[in-house]
Amino acid sequence: MTLTVTSLWRHPIKAHGREEVSEVTLVPGQSMPGDRLWAVAHEAAKLDGTNWVRCTNFTRAAGSPKLMAITCKTEAHQLRLSHPDLDDLLFDPNADQATFLEWVMPLMPEGRAKPVKLIEASEQGFTDSSWPSLTLCNHASHKAVEAQLGKDLSIHRWRGNIWFDGLPAWEELDWVGRDLRLGDAVVSVRERTERCMATTSNPDTGERDADTLGALQTFGHKDFSVKIAVTQGGLVRVGDKLGLI
């Protein structure tokens, strides 16, 4: 059985856009380079400086589904954000907070806490785990959810970092506690990733249009992908192989 990396993704601002890369150099004890470097705190947030805090302190697609349709492109020291309902925004996250907050405000639903501050992570990316994690996603498991719902789904509903092909559906969930060689790197599979309402939203439109959580529950869980920790650094490229050690 040959398992192959099919795509690599990072999300520079948590829940506010995805960006594809062709290769990445993983570093022990760190999350995906360039992933969740910033997050958007809302007016009810309880923050601890710029250290990691729970995702409930940030605006995210679970409560603001239109955010799901943002895409991102890094251009030098700036980010270009795109959304089907808005003009593109090219800005510096460290210098143009007011411009960004004005741009994103129309995507906020009524009754939700408003975004008030873009914060930069100091110790680790603002992943959904309290430790520096990456998510590893199996195409066959995605196809199993599509079959259950009877419709095509974008892989971007899952906001994964590393996608691979060649393994039967859901077998990756049994990898918890095992080590993998991933390109030139070695990673440890730490836990399964339980999913939330964000996955019900269409990444092209930002509209909720699929009961992904209900589909997952037909398989006996609400999990999609596994969270991995980098234990030995190295280059990972699209087309590289991965496998259990």
C-alpha positions in Angstrom: 0.0 0.0 0.0 1.5 3.4 -1.1 0.3 6.5 0.7 1.0 9.8 -1.0 0.8 13.5 0.1 -1.7 15.2 -2.3 -1.8 18.7 -1.0 -0.5 21.0 1.8 -2.5 23.9 3.3 -2.0 26.6 5.8 -4.4 29.2 7.3 -2.4 32.3 8.2 -5.3 33.9 10.1 -7.3 31.4 12.0 -10.7 30.8 10.3 -10.0 33.6 7.8 -8.7 32.0 4.7 -6.8 29.0 3.3 -3.6 29.0 1.3 -2.0 26.1 -0.6 1.8 25.5 -0.6 3.8 23.0 -2.6 6.2 22.2 0.2 6.9 22.9 3.9 9.8 22.3 6.3 8.4 20.9 9.5 10.1 21.8 12.8 10.0 19.6 15.9 7.6 20.9 18.5 6.0 23.4 16.2 2.8 23.5 14.2 2.6 24.0 10.4 4.8 26.9 9.4 2.7 29.9 8.6 -0.5 28.3 10.0 -2.8 30.2 12.4 -0.1 32.8 13.1 -2.9 35.3 13.8 -6.4 35.0 15.2 -9.3 37.5 15.4 -10.4 38.1 19.0 -14.0 39.1 19.5 -15.4 41.6 22.0 -16.2 38.9 24.6 -12.7 37.3 24.4 -10.6 36.5 27.5 -7.0 36.6 26.4 -3.7 35.7 28.0 -1.4 38.1 26.2 -0.7 36.4 22.9 -0.4 32.9 24.4 -2.6 30.1 23.2 -6.3 30.3 24.4 -9.4 28.3 23.4 -11.0 28.9 20.0 -14.1 30.2 21.7 -12.3 33.5 22.2 -12.0 34.1 18.4 -14.4 34.7 15.5 -14.7 31.5 13.5 -16.8 29.8 10.9 -18.7 27.7 13.5 -20.7 30.8 14.4 -20.0 33.0 11.4 -20.3 30.7 8.4 -19.5 33.3 5.7 -15.9 33.2 6.9 -15.5 29.8 5.4 -15.4 31.3 1.9 -12.3 33.4 2.5 -9.2 32.5 0.6 -5.7 33.8 1.3 -2.5 34.5 -0.6 0.8 35.6 1.0 2.5 38.4 -0.9 5.8 39.5 0.6 4.9 40.8 4.1 1.2 41.2 3.3 -1.8 39.0 3.0 -4.4 39.1 0.2 -7.8 38.0 1.4 -10.6 37.2 -1.1 -14.3 36.5 -0.6 -17.0 36.1 -3.2 -19.1 38.9 -1.6 -16.3 41.4 -1.1 -13.5 43.2 -3.0 -10.0 41.8 -2.3 -8.1 43.1 0.6 -4.3 43.4 0.6 -3.0 44.3 4.0 -0.2 43.9 6.6 -1.7 42.0 9.6 0.8 43.8 11.9 0.0 47.3 10.8 -3.4 47.5 9.2 -5.8 46.0 11.8 -8.5 48.7 11.3 -8.6 48.1 7.6 -8.9 44.3 8.1 -11.7 44.7 10.8 -13.7 47.0 8.5 -13.3 44.5 5.6 -14.4 41.5 7.6 -17.4 43.1 9.5 -20.0 42.5 6.7 -19.4 38.8 7.0 -20.4 38.8 10.7 -24.0 37.6 11.4 -26.3 39.7 13.7 -26.1 38.8 17.3 -22.6 37.5 17.3 -19.7 39.1 19.3 -18.0 41.5 17.0 -14.3 41.1 16.0 -12.2 43.8 17.7 -8.6 42.8 17.5 -6.2 40.8 15.3 -3.6 39.2 17.5 -0.3 37.4 16.6 0.7 34.2 18.3 3.9 34.3 20.3 4.6 30.7 21.4 2.6 28.6 19.0 0.0 28.9 16.3 -3.6 29.3 17.3 -4.6 25.7 16.5 -7.6 24.1 18.2 -5.3 22.1 20.5 -3.3 23.4 23.4 -0.2 21.9 21.9 1.4 22.6 18.5 -0.6 20.4 16.1 -1.1 19.8 12.4 -4.0 17.9 10.9 -3.6 14.9 8.6 -6.5 14.2 6.4 -7.5 11.0 4.4 -9.2 11.5 1.0 -10.9 8.2 1.3 -12.6 9.3 4.6 -13.7 12.5 2.8 -15.2 10.5 0.0 -17.0 8.3 2.6 -18.7 11.5 3.9 -19.6 12.5 0.4 -21.2 9.1 -0.3 -23.2 9.3 2.9 -24.6 12.7 2.0 -25.0 11.9 -1.7 -23.2 15.1 -2.9 -19.8 16.4 -3.7 -18.0 18.3 -0.9 -15.0 20.5 -0.9 -12.1 19.2 1.1 -11.8 22.7 2.5 -14.7 22.1 4.9 -12.2 20.4 7.1 -9.5 23.1 7.1 -6.8 20.4 7.1 -3.0 20.9 6.8 -1.8 17.8 5.1 -4.0 15.6 2.7 -3.0 12.2 1.6 -4.4 9.3 -0.5 -4.0 5.5 -0.6 -5.5 4.4 2.7 -9.1 3.0 3.2 -11.6 5.3 4.9 -11.2 5.9 8.6 -8.1 3.7 9.1 -6.1 6.8 10.0 -8.2 7.1 13.2 -6.5 3.9 14.4 -3.1 5.5 14.1 -3.3 7.4 17.4 -0.3 6.5 19.4 1.8 5.6 16.4 4.7 7.3 14.6 4.7 8.1 10.9 7.5 9.0 8.4 6.1 12.0 6.4 8.4 13.0 3.6 11.7 13.7 5.4 10.0 14.3 8.7 8.8 12.0 11.5 5.5 12.8 13.3 3.5 11.3 16.2 -0.2 10.8 15.8 -1.6 12.3 19.1 -5.4 12.3 18.8 -8.5 12.3 16.6 -10.1 15.6 15.5 -13.7 16.1 16.7 -15.6 18.4 14.3 -17.9 21.4 14.7 -20.5 23.4 12.8 -17.9 25.1 10.7 -17.8 22.0 8.4 -21.5 22.4 7.5 -20.6 25.6 5.5 -19.7 25.6 1.8 -16.2 27.0 1.3 -17.2 28.5 -2.0 -20.3 30.4 -0.8 -20.1 30.6 3.0 -23.6 29.1 3.3 -24.5 26.2 5.5 -25.6 23.5 3.1 -24.5 20.0 4.3 -25.1 18.0 7.5 -21.5 16.9 7.8 -21.8 16.2 11.5 -24.9 14.0 11.0 -23.0 12.1 8.3 -20.0 11.6 10.6 -22.3 10.3 13.3 -23.5 7.5 11.0 -19.9 6.1 11.3 -20.1 6.2 15.1 -18.2 9.4 15.8 -17.9 13.1 14.9 -14.2 12.9 14.0 -12.4 13.8 10.8 -8.6 13.7 10.5 -5.9 13.1 13.1 -3.8 15.6 14.9 0.0 15.1 14.7 3.0 16.4 16.5 6.4 16.9 14.7 9.1 14.9 16.5 11.8 15.0 13.8 11.9 17.9 11.4 12.3 17.7 7.6 11.0 18.8 4.2 7.5 17.6 3.1 6.4 18.1 -0.5 3.4 17.3 -2.5 4.0 13.8 -3.9 6.0 12.6 -1.0 5.2 9.2 0.7 4.1 8.6 4.2 3.7 5.5 6.3 3.8 4.0 9.8 7.1 3.3 11.4 
